[in-house]
Amino acid sequence: MKKQLFILGASVIIGLSGCGNDSSHEKPSTDKNESMHDHSEMNHSSSGEVPKGLKQAENPTYKVGDKAVIKADHMKGMNGAEATIVGAYDTTAYTVSYTPKTGGKKVKNHKWVIQEEIKDAGNKQLKPGSEVTIEADHMKGMKGAKATIDSAEKTTVYMVDYKPTTGGEKVKNHKWVTEDELSTK
């Protein structure tokens, strides 16, 4: 009887320990490692088509065809993956918070939506707190969603191909990784 109670108790503890793993990030993230969201609905690969008006970078640190290591954790298997640069563009990159048009939990501090993926953004950099409409479709329910700008950064963004460190299929034409999220091999 004692053995059965011990096994039952251990099972309850193991089962409850999984309940504490809340990945919704309802609180603002203060730790860089907490910035990763559930991107299971993210379109990891894309056609490689870029938004209208997006200009290629004139002198990017990483040129098309270069290899680099991703130092970002936007999604599982990204951090530490070797990337091949597919495109380099000068723009403003934004972190945004939005509620998907398809419903569900609010996504906070999503990285990255660029200037050319925001409806009627024009050429002027938007300020944190600005309310916008997203035209990007990186994730299910993103296109057409109302969003709040959390941060803005004028930078070079890269479209990359990479093989996740966790295995699985190669990701092609991933949008976007910023220059400071890449390093040489």
LINNORNOR-V393991 format. One record per residue. N is the residue number from 1. RES is the residue in one small letter. PHI is phi in radians with two decimals (999 if undefined). OMEGA is omega as a letter, one per 30 degrees, with the letter a starting at -180 (* if undefined). Layout:
BEGIN
n=N res=RES phi=PHI omega=OMEGA
n=N res=RES phi=PHI omega=OMEGA
END
This chain:
BEGIN
n=1 res=m phi=999 omega=a
n=2 res=k phi=-1.09 omega=a
n=3 res=k phi=-1.11 omega=l
n=4 res=q phi=-1.16 omega=l
n=5 res=l phi=-1.14 omega=l
n=6 res=f phi=-1.08 omega=l
n=7 res=i phi=-1.11 omega=l
n=8 res=l phi=-1.09 omega=l
n=9 res=g phi=-1.09 omega=l
n=10 res=a phi=-1.10 omega=l
n=11 res=s phi=-1.11 omega=l
n=12 res=v phi=-1.13 omega=l
n=13 res=i phi=-1.09 omega=l
n=14 res=i phi=-1.10 omega=l
n=15 res=g phi=-1.10 omega=a
n=16 res=l phi=-1.26 omega=a
n=17 res=s phi=-1.10 omega=l
n=18 res=g phi=-1.24 omega=a
n=19 res=c phi=-1.25 omega=a
n=20 res=g phi=-1.44 omega=a
n=21 res=n phi=-1.56 omega=a
n=22 res=d phi=-1.56 omega=a
n=23 res=s phi=-1.69 omega=a
n=24 res=s phi=-1.36 omega=l
n=25 res=h phi=0.92 omega=l
n=26 res=e phi=-1.13 omega=l
n=27 res=k phi=-1.49 omega=l
n=28 res=p phi=-1.06 omega=a
n=29 res=s phi=-1.38 omega=l
n=30 res=t phi=-1.96 omega=a
n=31 res=d phi=-1.85 omega=a
n=32 res=k phi=-0.93 omega=a
n=33 res=n phi=-1.23 omega=l
n=34 res=e phi=-1.46 omega=a
n=35 res=s phi=-1.36 omega=a
n=36 res=m phi=-1.34 omega=l
n=37 res=h phi=-1.90 omega=l
n=38 res=d phi=-1.29 omega=a
n=39 res=h phi=-1.85 omega=l
n=40 res=s phi=-1.13 omega=l
n=41 res=e phi=-1.67 omega=a
n=42 res=m phi=-1.40 omega=l
n=43 res=n phi=-1.42 omega=a
n=44 res=h phi=-1.03 omega=l
n=45 res=s phi=-1.81 omega=l
n=46 res=s phi=-2.45 omega=a
n=47 res=s phi=-1.25 omega=a
n=48 res=g phi=1.60 omega=l
n=49 res=e phi=-1.22 omega=a
n=50 res=v phi=-1.86 omega=a
n=51 res=p phi=-1.06 omega=l
n=52 res=k phi=-1.00 omega=l
n=53 res=g phi=1.58 omega=a
n=54 res=l phi=-1.30 omega=a
n=55 res=k phi=-1.79 omega=l
n=56 res=q phi=-1.11 omega=l
n=57 res=a phi=-1.17 omega=a
n=58 res=e phi=-1.32 omega=a
n=59 res=n phi=-2.47 omega=a
n=60 res=p phi=-1.25 omega=l
n=61 res=t phi=-1.09 omega=l
n=62 res=y phi=-1.97 omega=a
n=63 res=k phi=-1.66 omega=l
n=64 res=v phi=-0.95 omega=a
n=65 res=g phi=1.70 omega=l
n=66 res=d phi=-1.14 omega=l
n=67 res=k phi=-1.80 omega=l
n=68 res=a phi=-2.63 omega=l
n=69 res=v phi=-1.82 omega=l
n=70 res=i phi=-1.39 omega=l
n=71 res=k phi=-2.03 omega=l
n=72 res=a phi=-2.46 omega=a
n=73 res=d phi=-2.12 omega=l
n=74 res=h phi=-1.01 omega=l
n=75 res=m phi=-2.64 omega=a
n=76 res=k phi=-0.99 omega=l
n=77 res=g phi=1.50 omega=a
n=78 res=m phi=-1.52 omega=a
n=79 res=n phi=-1.10 omega=l
n=80 res=g phi=1.59 omega=l
n=81 res=a phi=-1.30 omega=l
n=82 res=e phi=-1.43 omega=a
n=83 res=a phi=-2.01 omega=l
n=84 res=t phi=-1.91 omega=a
n=85 res=i phi=-1.28 omega=a
n=86 res=v phi=-1.85 omega=l
n=87 res=g phi=-2.81 omega=l
n=88 res=a phi=-2.36 omega=a
n=89 res=y phi=-2.43 omega=l
n=90 res=d phi=-1.62 omega=a
n=91 res=t phi=-2.89 omega=l
n=92 res=t phi=-1.89 omega=l
n=93 res=a phi=-1.80 omega=a
n=94 res=y phi=-2.12 omega=l
n=95 res=t phi=-1.67 omega=a
n=96 res=v phi=-2.35 omega=l
n=97 res=s phi=-2.06 omega=a
n=98 res=y phi=-2.74 omega=l
n=99 res=t phi=-1.82 omega=a
n=100 res=p phi=-0.98 omega=l
n=101 res=k phi=-1.08 omega=a
n=102 res=t phi=-1.50 omega=a
n=103 res=g phi=1.60 omega=a
n=104 res=g phi=1.83 omega=a
n=105 res=k phi=-1.22 omega=l
n=106 res=k phi=-1.13 omega=l
n=107 res=v phi=-1.67 omega=a
n=108 res=k phi=-1.92 omega=l
n=109 res=n phi=0.93 omega=l
n=110 res=h phi=-1.18 omega=l
n=111 res=k phi=-1.90 omega=f
n=112 res=w phi=-2.19 omega=l
n=113 res=v phi=-2.10 omega=a
n=114 res=i phi=-1.77 omega=a
n=115 res=q phi=-0.82 omega=a
n=116 res=e phi=-1.31 omega=l
n=117 res=e phi=-1.82 omega=l
n=118 res=i phi=-1.99 omega=a
n=119 res=k phi=-1.03 omega=l
n=120 res=d phi=0.96 omega=a
n=121 res=a phi=-1.29 omega=a
n=122 res=g phi=1.13 omega=a
n=123 res=n phi=-1.81 omega=a
n=124 res=k phi=-1.46 omega=l
n=125 res=q phi=-1.11 omega=a
n=126 res=l phi=-1.42 omega=a
n=127 res=k phi=-1.67 omega=l
n=128 res=p phi=-0.92 omega=a
n=129 res=g phi=1.71 omega=l
n=130 res=s phi=-1.12 omega=l
n=131 res=e phi=-1.64 omega=a
n=132 res=v phi=-2.42 omega=l
n=133 res=t phi=-2.03 omega=a
n=134 res=i phi=-1.49 omega=l
n=135 res=e phi=-1.82 omega=l
n=136 res=a phi=-1.27 omega=l
n=137 res=d phi=-2.21 omega=l
n=138 res=h phi=-1.08 omega=a
n=139 res=m phi=-2.29 omega=l
n=140 res=k phi=-1.00 omega=l
n=141 res=g phi=1.47 omega=a
n=142 res=m phi=-1.39 omega=a
n=143 res=k phi=-1.06 omega=l
n=144 res=g phi=1.55 omega=a
n=145 res=a phi=-1.29 omega=l
n=146 res=k phi=-1.39 omega=a
n=147 res=a phi=-2.42 omega=l
n=148 res=t phi=-2.01 omega=l
n=149 res=i phi=-1.26 omega=l
n=150 res=d phi=-1.64 omega=l
n=151 res=s phi=-2.70 omega=l
n=152 res=a phi=-2.38 omega=a
n=153 res=e phi=-2.56 omega=l
n=154 res=k phi=-1.33 omega=a
n=155 res=t phi=-2.83 omega=l
n=156 res=t phi=-1.68 omega=l
n=157 res=v phi=-1.87 omega=a
n=158 res=y phi=-2.13 omega=l
n=159 res=m phi=-1.71 omega=a
n=160 res=v phi=-2.34 omega=l
n=161 res=d phi=-1.87 omega=l
n=162 res=y phi=-2.74 omega=l
n=163 res=k phi=-1.79 omega=a
n=164 res=p phi=-0.99 omega=l
n=165 res=t phi=-1.17 omega=l
n=166 res=t phi=-1.57 omega=a
n=167 res=g phi=1.63 omega=a
n=168 res=g phi=1.68 omega=a
n=169 res=e phi=-1.26 omega=l
n=170 res=k phi=-1.13 omega=l
n=171 res=v phi=-1.60 omega=a
n=172 res=k phi=-1.99 omega=l
n=173 res=n phi=1.00 omega=l
n=174 res=h phi=-1.20 omega=l
n=175 res=k phi=-1.98 omega=g
n=176 res=w phi=-2.45 omega=l
n=177 res=v phi=-2.21 omega=l
n=178 res=t phi=-1.49 omega=a
n=179 res=e phi=-1.00 omega=a
n=180 res=d phi=-1.31 omega=l
n=181 res=e phi=-1.71 omega=l
n=182 res=l phi=-2.17 omega=l
n=183 res=s phi=-2.50 omega=l
n=184 res=t phi=-1.25 omega=a
n=185 res=k phi=-1.04 omega=*
END
